[in-house]
Amino acid sequence: MFAKSFADVNIGEPLVYVNSLVNVGVAVNQDSFSRLYHIGTGTAWTIQLRKAPKVIFE
């Protein structure tokens, strides 16, 4: 979920946000995104964003 702040999501939920350096960040509210999703850090990492398919509930 894209959020303006950590307060926009429940504890333990992942979010995508714009940080204080105006960079896109990924996090888990009050937890470690890198530990939960088994990822590291570095300049070679990329994030690919795409529009989710439209879901129609009947």
PQR file with spaces between the fields and no chain letter, atoms N, CA, C, O and H, PARSE charges and radii, in Angstrom:
ATOM       1  N    MET     1       0.837   -1.169    0.000 -0.4000 1.5000
ATOM       2  CA   MET     1       0.000    0.000    0.000 -0.0000 2.0000
ATOM       3  C    MET     1       0.884    1.234    0.000  0.5500 1.7000
ATOM       4  O    MET     1       1.859    1.292    0.749 -0.5500 1.4000
ATOM       5  N    PHE     2       0.562    2.222   -0.825 -0.4000 1.5000
ATOM       6  CA   PHE     2       1.259    3.496   -0.768 -0.0000 2.0000
ATOM       7  C    PHE     2       0.690    4.289    0.393  0.5500 1.7000
ATOM       8  O    PHE     2      -0.529    4.398    0.526 -0.5500 1.4000
ATOM       9  H    PHE     2      -0.230    2.175   -1.434  0.4000 1.0000
ATOM      10  N    ALA     3       1.545    4.842    1.232 -0.4000 1.5000
ATOM      11  CA   ALA     3       1.093    5.586    2.401 -0.0000 2.0000
ATOM      12  C    ALA     3       1.899    6.864    2.550  0.5500 1.7000
ATOM      13  O    ALA     3       3.068    6.923    2.169 -0.5500 1.4000
ATOM      14  H    ALA     3       2.535    4.754    1.124  0.4000 1.0000
ATOM      15  N    LYS     4       1.262    7.888    3.108 -0.4000 1.5000
ATOM      16  CA   LYS     4       1.956    9.146    3.382 -0.0000 2.0000
ATOM      17  C    LYS     4       2.788    9.043    4.650  0.5500 1.7000
ATOM      18  O    LYS     4       3.798    9.734    4.791 -0.5500 1.4000
ATOM      19  H    LYS     4       0.312    7.841    3.417  0.4000 1.0000
ATOM      20  N    SER     5       2.369    8.182    5.574 -0.4000 1.5000
ATOM      21  CA   SER     5       3.127    7.996    6.809 -0.0000 2.0000
ATOM      22  C    SER     5       2.864    6.602    7.359  0.5500 1.7000
ATOM      23  O    SER     5       1.954    5.905    6.912 -0.5500 1.4000
ATOM      24  H    SER     5       1.549    7.621    5.460  0.4000 1.0000
ATOM      25  N    PHE     6       3.671    6.210    8.330 -0.4000 1.5000
ATOM      26  CA   PHE     6       3.505    4.901    8.964 -0.0000 2.0000
ATOM      27  C    PHE     6       2.165    4.795    9.680  0.5500 1.7000
ATOM      28  O    PHE     6       1.643    3.694    9.857 -0.5500 1.4000
ATOM      29  H    PHE     6       4.410    6.777    8.693  0.4000 1.0000
ATOM      30  N    ALA     7       1.610    5.913   10.087 -0.4000 1.5000
ATOM      31  CA   ALA     7       0.320    5.918   10.781 -0.0000 2.0000
ATOM      32  C    ALA     7      -0.830    5.509    9.860  0.5500 1.7000
ATOM      33  O    ALA     7      -1.926    5.203   10.330 -0.5500 1.4000
ATOM      34  H    ALA     7       2.034    6.807    9.943  0.4000 1.0000
ATOM      35  N    ASP     8      -0.580    5.503    8.548 -0.4000 1.5000
ATOM      36  CA   ASP     8      -1.636    5.135    7.589 -0.0000 2.0000
ATOM      37  C    ASP     8      -1.860    3.628    7.500  0.5500 1.7000
ATOM      38  O    ASP     8      -2.854    3.193    6.919 -0.5500 1.4000
ATOM      39  H    ASP     8       0.310    5.752    8.166  0.4000 1.0000
ATOM      40  N    VAL     9      -0.956    2.821    8.064 -0.4000 1.5000
ATOM      41  CA   VAL     9      -1.105    1.366    8.006 -0.0000 2.0000
ATOM      42  C    VAL     9      -1.050    0.784    9.418  0.5500 1.7000
ATOM      43  O    VAL     9      -0.516    1.402   10.339 -0.5500 1.4000
ATOM      44  H    VAL     9      -0.149    3.175    8.536  0.4000 1.0000
ATOM      45  N    ASN    10      -1.600   -0.391    9.566 -0.4000 1.5000
ATOM      46  CA   ASN    10      -1.577   -1.078   10.858 -0.0000 2.0000
ATOM      47  C    ASN    10      -0.185   -1.603   11.165  0.5500 1.7000
ATOM      48  O    ASN    10       0.630   -1.781   10.260 -0.5500 1.4000
ATOM      49  H    ASN    10      -2.034   -0.893    8.818  0.4000 1.0000
ATOM      50  N    ILE    11       0.086   -1.849   12.428 -0.4000 1.5000
ATOM      51  CA   ILE    11       1.356   -2.444   12.844 -0.0000 2.0000
ATOM      52  C    ILE    11       1.528   -3.783   12.134  0.5500 1.7000
ATOM      53  O    ILE    11       0.607   -4.599   12.096 -0.5500 1.4000
ATOM      54  H    ILE    11      -0.576   -1.705   13.163  0.4000 1.0000
ATOM      55  N    GLY    12       2.719   -4.001   11.572 -0.4000 1.5000
ATOM      56  CA   GLY    12       3.022   -5.239   10.868 -0.0000 2.0000
ATOM      57  C    GLY    12       2.691   -5.226    9.388  0.5500 1.7000
ATOM      58  O    GLY    12       3.015   -6.183    8.685 -0.5500 1.4000
ATOM      59  H    GLY    12       3.467   -3.338   11.603  0.4000 1.0000
ATOM      60  N    GLU    13       2.051   -4.165    8.890 -0.4000 1.5000
ATOM      61  CA   GLU    13       1.707   -4.093    7.473 -0.0000 2.0000
ATOM      62  C    GLU    13       2.821   -3.431    6.668  0.5500 1.7000
ATOM      63  O    GLU    13       3.436   -2.473    7.136 -0.5500 1.4000
ATOM      64  H    GLU    13       1.788   -3.388    9.462  0.4000 1.0000
ATOM      65  N    PRO    14       3.087   -3.937    5.453 -0.5600 1.5000
ATOM      66  CA   PRO    14       4.089   -3.303    4.588  0.2800 2.0000
ATOM      67  C    PRO    14       3.528   -2.035    3.952  0.5500 1.7000
ATOM      68  O    PRO    14       2.315   -1.880    3.805 -0.5500 1.4000
ATOM      69  N    LEU    15       4.443   -1.125    3.575 -0.4000 1.5000
ATOM      70  CA   LEU    15       4.024    0.097    2.911 -0.0000 2.0000
ATOM      71  C    LEU    15       5.126    0.599    2.002  0.5500 1.7000
ATOM      72  O    LEU    15       6.296    0.252    2.166 -0.5500 1.4000
ATOM      73  H    LEU    15       5.428   -1.251    3.695  0.4000 1.0000
ATOM      74  N    VAL    16       4.739    1.418    1.046 -0.4000 1.5000
ATOM      75  CA   VAL    16       5.649    2.146    0.169 -0.0000 2.0000
ATOM      76  C    VAL    16       5.400    3.617    0.476  0.5500 1.7000
ATOM      77  O    VAL    16       4.250    4.048    0.561 -0.5500 1.4000
ATOM      78  H    VAL    16       3.789    1.700    0.913  0.4000 1.0000
ATOM      79  N    TYR    17       6.473    4.390    0.644 -0.4000 1.5000
ATOM      80  CA   TYR    17       6.315    5.789    1.033 -0.0000 2.0000
ATOM      81  C    TYR    17       7.462    6.617    0.463  0.5500 1.7000
ATOM      82  O    TYR    17       8.456    6.069   -0.014 -0.5500 1.4000
ATOM      83  H    TYR    17       7.407    4.040    0.575  0.4000 1.0000
ATOM      84  N    VAL    18       7.320    7.928    0.514 -0.4000 1.5000
ATOM      85  CA   VAL    18       8.388    8.838    0.113 -0.0000 2.0000
ATOM      86  C    VAL    18       9.057    9.309    1.397  0.5500 1.7000
ATOM      87  O    VAL    18       8.408    9.886    2.270 -0.5500 1.4000
ATOM      88  H    VAL    18       6.513    8.373    0.902  0.4000 1.0000
ATOM      89  N    ASN    19      10.376    9.055    1.508 -0.4000 1.5000
ATOM      90  CA   ASN    19      11.074    9.374    2.756 -0.0000 2.0000
ATOM      91  C    ASN    19      11.522   10.843    2.790  0.5500 1.7000
ATOM      92  O    ASN    19      11.249   11.605    1.863 -0.5500 1.4000
ATOM      93  H    ASN    19      10.903    8.586    0.799  0.4000 1.0000
ATOM      94  N    SER    20      12.207   11.221    3.861 -0.4000 1.5000
ATOM      95  CA   SER    20      12.613   12.611    4.059 -0.0000 2.0000
ATOM      96  C    SER    20      13.644   13.091    3.036  0.5500 1.7000
ATOM      97  O    SER    20      13.851   14.295    2.890 -0.5500 1.4000
ATOM      98  H    SER    20      12.429   10.602    4.614  0.4000 1.0000
ATOM      99  N    LEU    21      14.290   12.165    2.331 -0.4000 1.5000
ATOM     100  CA   LEU    21      15.240   12.526    1.267 -0.0000 2.0000
ATOM     101  C    LEU    21      14.566   12.546   -0.100  0.5500 1.7000
ATOM     102  O    LEU    21      15.240   12.678   -1.122 -0.5500 1.4000
ATOM     103  H    LEU    21      14.121   11.187    2.449  0.4000 1.0000
ATOM     104  N    VAL    22      13.244   12.416   -0.125 -0.4000 1.5000
ATOM     105  CA   VAL    22      12.410   12.382   -1.324 -0.0000 2.0000
ATOM     106  C    VAL    22      12.769   11.172   -2.191  0.5500 1.7000
ATOM     107  O    VAL    22      12.765   11.258   -3.419 -0.5500 1.4000
ATOM     108  H    VAL    22      12.696   12.309    0.705  0.4000 1.0000
ATOM     109  N    ASN    23      13.074   10.063   -1.550 -0.4000 1.5000
ATOM     110  CA   ASN    23      13.289    8.784   -2.207 -0.0000 2.0000
ATOM     111  C    ASN    23      12.120    7.859   -1.860  0.5500 1.7000
ATOM     112  O    ASN    23      11.498    8.006   -0.808 -0.5500 1.4000
ATOM     113  H    ASN    23      13.077    9.994   -0.553  0.4000 1.0000
ATOM     114  N    VAL    24      11.831    6.923   -2.734 -0.4000 1.5000
ATOM     115  CA   VAL    24      10.812    5.923   -2.440 -0.0000 2.0000
ATOM     116  C    VAL    24      11.400    4.924   -1.457  0.5500 1.7000
ATOM     117  O    VAL    24      12.520    4.442   -1.632 -0.5500 1.4000
ATOM     118  H    VAL    24      12.336    6.804   -3.588  0.4000 1.0000
ATOM     119  N    GLY    25      10.631    4.624   -0.427 -0.4000 1.5000
ATOM     120  CA   GLY    25      11.073    3.652    0.563 -0.0000 2.0000
ATOM     121  C    GLY    25      10.050    2.549    0.724  0.5500 1.7000
ATOM     122  O    GLY    25       8.861    2.753    0.478 -0.5500 1.4000
ATOM     123  H    GLY    25       9.722    5.016   -0.286  0.4000 1.0000
ATOM     124  N    VAL    26      10.504    1.396    1.131 -0.4000 1.5000
ATOM     125  CA   VAL    26       9.616    0.284    1.476 -0.0000 2.0000
ATOM     126  C    VAL    26       9.879   -0.067    2.931  0.5500 1.7000
ATOM     127  O    VAL    26      11.022   -0.028    3.387 -0.5500 1.4000
ATOM     128  H    VAL    26      11.470    1.230    1.330  0.4000 1.0000
ATOM     129  N    ALA    27       8.836   -0.405    3.651 -0.4000 1.5000
ATOM     130  CA   ALA    27       8.987   -0.670    5.083 -0.0000 2.0000
ATOM     131  C    ALA    27       7.842   -1.548    5.562  0.5500 1.7000
ATOM     132  O    ALA    27       6.876   -1.808    4.844 -0.5500 1.4000
ATOM     133  H    ALA    27       7.907   -0.437    3.280  0.4000 1.0000
ATOM     134  N    VAL    28       7.987   -1.987    6.789 -0.4000 1.5000
ATOM     135  CA   VAL    28       6.908   -2.660    7.511 -0.0000 2.0000
ATOM     136  C    VAL    28       6.743   -1.874    8.797  0.5500 1.7000
ATOM     137  O    VAL    28       7.715   -1.656    9.521 -0.5500 1.4000
ATOM     138  H    VAL    28       8.771   -1.776    7.372  0.4000 1.0000
ATOM     139  N    ASN    29       5.535   -1.451    9.087 -0.4000 1.5000
ATOM     140  CA   ASN    29       5.283   -0.640   10.264 -0.0000 2.0000
ATOM     141  C    ASN    29       5.718   -1.374   11.531  0.5500 1.7000
ATOM     142  O    ASN    29       5.163   -2.419   11.869 -0.5500 1.4000
ATOM     143  H    ASN    29       4.746   -1.629    8.500  0.4000 1.0000
ATOM     144  N    GLN    30       6.692   -0.835   12.216 -0.4000 1.5000
ATOM     145  CA   GLN    30       7.263   -1.339   13.460 -0.0000 2.0000
ATOM     146  C    GLN    30       7.891   -2.730   13.331  0.5500 1.7000
ATOM     147  O    GLN    30       7.850   -3.530   14.265 -0.5500 1.4000
ATOM     148  H    GLN    30       7.143    0.015   11.942  0.4000 1.0000
ATOM     149  N    ASP    31       8.475   -3.006   12.154 -0.4000 1.5000
ATOM     150  CA   ASP    31       9.200   -4.259   11.952 -0.0000 2.0000
ATOM     151  C    ASP    31      10.275   -4.029   10.895  0.5500 1.7000
ATOM     152  O    ASP    31      10.442   -2.908   10.415 -0.5500 1.4000
ATOM     153  H    ASP    31       8.508   -2.356   11.395  0.4000 1.0000
ATOM     154  N    SER    32      10.990   -5.062   10.538 -0.4000 1.5000
ATOM     155  CA   SER    32      12.088   -4.970    9.580 -0.0000 2.0000
ATOM     156  C    SER    32      11.671   -5.557    8.231  0.5500 1.7000
ATOM     157  O    SER    32      11.476   -6.767    8.111 -0.5500 1.4000
ATOM     158  H    SER    32      10.855   -5.973   10.928  0.4000 1.0000
ATOM     159  N    PHE    33      11.536   -4.698    7.216 -0.4000 1.5000
ATOM     160  CA   PHE    33      11.193   -5.153    5.872 -0.0000 2.0000
ATOM     161  C    PHE    33      12.250   -6.114    5.338  0.5500 1.7000
ATOM     162  O    PHE    33      11.914   -7.155    4.773 -0.5500 1.4000
ATOM     163  H    PHE    33      11.694   -3.716    7.313  0.4000 1.0000
ATOM     164  N    SER    34      13.523   -5.772    5.513 -0.4000 1.5000
ATOM     165  CA   SER    34      14.600   -6.613    4.979 -0.0000 2.0000
ATOM     166  C    SER    34      14.637   -7.980    5.645  0.5500 1.7000
ATOM     167  O    SER    34      14.907   -8.977    4.976 -0.5500 1.4000
ATOM     168  H    SER    34      13.797   -4.926    5.971  0.4000 1.0000
ATOM     169  N    ARG    35      14.376   -8.051    6.935 -0.4000 1.5000
ATOM     170  CA   ARG    35      14.377   -9.346    7.627 -0.0000 2.0000
ATOM     171  C    ARG    35      13.167  -10.183    7.199  0.5500 1.7000
ATOM     172  O    ARG    35      13.301  -11.376    6.928 -0.5500 1.4000
ATOM     173  H    ARG    35      14.157   -7.240    7.479  0.4000 1.0000
ATOM     174  N    LEU    36      11.998   -9.561    7.140 -0.4000 1.5000
ATOM     175  CA   LEU    36      10.775  -10.299    6.794 -0.0000 2.0000
ATOM     176  C    LEU    36      10.787  -10.823    5.357  0.5500 1.7000
ATOM     177  O    LEU    36      10.278  -11.910    5.084 -0.5500 1.4000
ATOM     178  H    LEU    36      11.889   -8.591    7.360  0.4000 1.0000
ATOM     179  N    TYR    37      11.373  -10.040    4.435 -0.4000 1.5000
ATOM     180  CA   TYR    37      11.356  -10.418    3.022 -0.0000 2.0000
ATOM     181  C    TYR    37      12.713  -10.928    2.528  0.5500 1.7000
ATOM     182  O    TYR    37      12.886  -11.170    1.333 -0.5500 1.4000
ATOM     183  H    TYR    37      11.787   -9.157    4.657  0.4000 1.0000
ATOM     184  N    HIS    38      13.667  -11.090    3.437 -0.4000 1.5000
ATOM     185  CA   HIS    38      14.984  -11.667    3.131 -0.0000 2.0000
ATOM     186  C    HIS    38      15.704  -10.948    1.995  0.5500 1.7000
ATOM     187  O    HIS    38      16.144  -11.568    1.027 -0.5500 1.4000
ATOM     188  H    HIS    38      13.526  -10.893    4.407  0.4000 1.0000
ATOM     189  N    ILE    39      15.814   -9.620    2.134 -0.4000 1.5000
ATOM     190  CA   ILE    39      16.538   -8.834    1.137 -0.0000 2.0000
ATOM     191  C    ILE    39      17.675   -8.077    1.809  0.5500 1.7000
ATOM     192  O    ILE    39      17.672   -7.887    3.025 -0.5500 1.4000
ATOM     193  H    ILE    39      15.456   -9.116    2.920  0.4000 1.0000
ATOM     194  N    GLY    40      18.641   -7.647    1.014 -0.4000 1.5000
ATOM     195  CA   GLY    40      19.783   -6.905    1.525 -0.0000 2.0000
ATOM     196  C    GLY    40      19.732   -5.461    1.067  0.5500 1.7000
ATOM     197  O    GLY    40      18.665   -4.933    0.755 -0.5500 1.4000
ATOM     198  H    GLY    40      18.644   -7.801    0.026  0.4000 1.0000
ATOM     199  N    THR    41      20.887   -4.833    1.030 -0.4000 1.5000
ATOM     200  CA   THR    41      20.978   -3.448    0.599 -0.0000 2.0000
ATOM     201  C    THR    41      22.057   -3.325   -0.465  0.5500 1.7000
ATOM     202  O    THR    41      22.827   -4.260   -0.686 -0.5500 1.4000
ATOM     203  H    THR    41      21.754   -5.262    1.284  0.4000 1.0000
ATOM     204  N    GLY    42      22.113   -2.188   -1.114 -0.4000 1.5000
ATOM     205  CA   GLY    42      23.150   -1.936   -2.105 -0.0000 2.0000
ATOM     206  C    GLY    42      22.629   -1.122   -3.263  0.5500 1.7000
ATOM     207  O    GLY    42      21.426   -0.896   -3.390 -0.5500 1.4000
ATOM     208  H    GLY    42      21.488   -1.428   -0.934  0.4000 1.0000
ATOM     209  N    THR    43      23.538   -0.687   -4.101 -0.4000 1.5000
ATOM     210  CA   THR    43      23.160    0.158   -5.234 -0.0000 2.0000
ATOM     211  C    THR    43      22.619   -0.632   -6.419  0.5500 1.7000
ATOM     212  O    THR    43      22.064   -0.041   -7.345 -0.5500 1.4000
ATOM     213  H    THR    43      24.515   -0.871   -3.998  0.4000 1.0000
ATOM     214  N    ALA    44      22.767   -1.943   -6.410 -0.4000 1.5000
ATOM     215  CA   ALA    44      22.310   -2.764   -7.534 -0.0000 2.0000
ATOM     216  C    ALA    44      20.831   -3.150   -7.417  0.5500 1.7000
ATOM     217  O    ALA    44      20.278   -3.752   -8.337 -0.5500 1.4000
ATOM     218  H    ALA    44      23.218   -2.423   -5.657  0.4000 1.0000
ATOM     219  N    TRP    45      20.198   -2.814   -6.313 -0.4000 1.5000
ATOM     220  CA   TRP    45      18.791   -3.181   -6.118 -0.0000 2.0000
ATOM     221  C    TRP    45      17.879   -2.247   -6.896  0.5500 1.7000
ATOM     222  O    TRP    45      18.137   -1.047   -6.993 -0.5500 1.4000
ATOM     223  H    TRP    45      20.647   -2.325   -5.566  0.4000 1.0000
ATOM     224  N    THR    46      16.809   -2.807   -7.449 -0.4000 1.5000
ATOM     225  CA   THR    46      15.788   -2.011   -8.123 -0.0000 2.0000
ATOM     226  C    THR    46      14.417   -2.443   -7.621  0.5500 1.7000
ATOM     227  O    THR    46      14.228   -3.569   -7.164 -0.5500 1.4000
ATOM     228  H    THR    46      16.599   -3.782   -7.370  0.4000 1.0000
ATOM     229  N    ILE    47      13.485   -1.537   -7.718 -0.4000 1.5000
ATOM     230  CA   ILE    47      12.087   -1.830   -7.375 -0.0000 2.0000
ATOM     231  C    ILE    47      11.261   -1.520   -8.597  0.5500 1.7000
ATOM     232  O    ILE    47      11.392   -0.450   -9.191 -0.5500 1.4000
ATOM     233  H    ILE    47      13.639   -0.621   -8.090  0.4000 1.0000
ATOM     234  N    GLN    48      10.419   -2.445   -8.970 -0.4000 1.5000
ATOM     235  CA   GLN    48       9.565   -2.265  -10.132 -0.0000 2.0000
ATOM     236  C    GLN    48       8.132   -2.104   -9.651  0.5500 1.7000
ATOM     237  O    GLN    48       7.598   -2.980   -8.971 -0.5500 1.4000
ATOM     238  H    GLN    48      10.313   -3.314   -8.488  0.4000 1.0000
ATOM     239  N    LEU    49       7.508   -0.979  -10.006 -0.4000 1.5000
ATOM     240  CA   LEU    49       6.127   -0.711   -9.626 -0.0000 2.0000
ATOM     241  C    LEU    49       5.236   -0.896  -10.841  0.5500 1.7000
ATOM     242  O    LEU    49       5.600   -0.518  -11.955 -0.5500 1.4000
ATOM     243  H    LEU    49       7.942   -0.268  -10.558  0.4000 1.0000
ATOM     244  N    ARG    50       4.077   -1.474  -10.619 -0.4000 1.5000
ATOM     245  CA   ARG    50       3.127   -1.621  -11.723 -0.0000 2.0000
ATOM     246  C    ARG    50       1.715   -1.515  -11.172  0.5500 1.7000
ATOM     247  O    ARG    50       1.471   -1.769   -9.992 -0.5500 1.4000
ATOM     248  H    ARG    50       3.782   -1.781   -9.714  0.4000 1.0000
ATOM     249  N    LYS    51       0.820   -1.148  -12.016 -0.4000 1.5000
ATOM     250  CA   LYS    51      -0.571   -0.996  -11.630 -0.0000 2.0000
ATOM     251  C    LYS    51      -1.184   -2.384  -11.434  0.5500 1.7000
ATOM     252  O    LYS    51      -1.004   -3.279  -12.260 -0.5500 1.4000
ATOM     253  H    LYS    51       1.019   -0.942  -12.975  0.4000 1.0000
ATOM     254  N    ALA    52      -1.896   -2.540  -10.345 -0.4000 1.5000
ATOM     255  CA   ALA    52      -2.561   -3.810  -10.067 -0.0000 2.0000
ATOM     256  C    ALA    52      -3.746   -3.979  -11.017  0.5500 1.7000
ATOM     257  O    ALA    52      -4.350   -2.990  -11.433 -0.5500 1.4000
ATOM     258  H    ALA    52      -2.042   -1.812   -9.675  0.4000 1.0000
ATOM     259  N    PRO    53      -4.085   -5.225  -11.362 -0.5600 1.5000
ATOM     260  CA   PRO    53      -5.250   -5.445  -12.220  0.2800 2.0000
ATOM     261  C    PRO    53      -6.531   -5.029  -11.495  0.5500 1.7000
ATOM     262  O    PRO    53      -6.622   -5.105  -10.269 -0.5500 1.4000
ATOM     263  N    LYS    54      -7.504   -4.592  -12.272 -0.4000 1.5000
ATOM     264  CA   LYS    54      -8.788   -4.184  -11.699 -0.0000 2.0000
ATOM     265  C    LYS    54      -9.523   -5.412  -11.190  0.5500 1.7000
ATOM     266  O    LYS    54      -9.665   -6.407  -11.901 -0.5500 1.4000
ATOM     267  H    LYS    54      -7.429   -4.531  -13.267  0.4000 1.0000
ATOM     268  N    VAL    55      -9.986   -5.329   -9.956 -0.4000 1.5000
ATOM     269  CA   VAL    55     -10.726   -6.440   -9.346 -0.0000 2.0000
ATOM     270  C    VAL    55     -12.179   -6.021   -9.216  0.5500 1.7000
ATOM     271  O    VAL    55     -12.493   -4.960   -8.677 -0.5500 1.4000
ATOM     272  H    VAL    55      -9.870   -4.521   -9.378  0.4000 1.0000
ATOM     273  N    ILE    56     -13.056   -6.874   -9.719 -0.4000 1.5000
ATOM     274  CA   ILE    56     -14.493   -6.599   -9.635 -0.0000 2.0000
ATOM     275  C    ILE    56     -15.106   -7.605   -8.669  0.5500 1.7000
ATOM     276  O    ILE    56     -15.008   -8.816   -8.872 -0.5500 1.4000
ATOM     277  H    ILE    56     -12.801   -7.736  -10.157  0.4000 1.0000
ATOM     278  N    PHE    57     -15.732   -7.099   -7.629 -0.4000 1.5000
ATOM     279  CA   PHE    57     -16.392   -7.954   -6.659 -0.0000 2.0000
ATOM     280  C    PHE    57     -17.879   -8.014   -6.984  0.5500 1.7000
ATOM     281  O    PHE    57     -18.536   -6.987   -7.152 -0.5500 1.4000
ATOM     282  H    PHE    57     -15.812   -6.116   -7.464  0.4000 1.0000
ATOM     283  N    GLU    58     -18.395   -9.232   -7.070 -0.4000 1.5000
ATOM     284  CA   GLU    58     -19.832   -9.385   -7.387 -0.0000 2.0000
ATOM     285  C    GLU    58     -20.550   -9.957   -6.195  0.5500 1.7000
ATOM     286  O    GLU    58     -21.762  -10.166   -6.246 -0.5500 1.4000
ATOM     287  H    GLU    58     -17.861  -10.067   -6.934  0.4000 1.0000
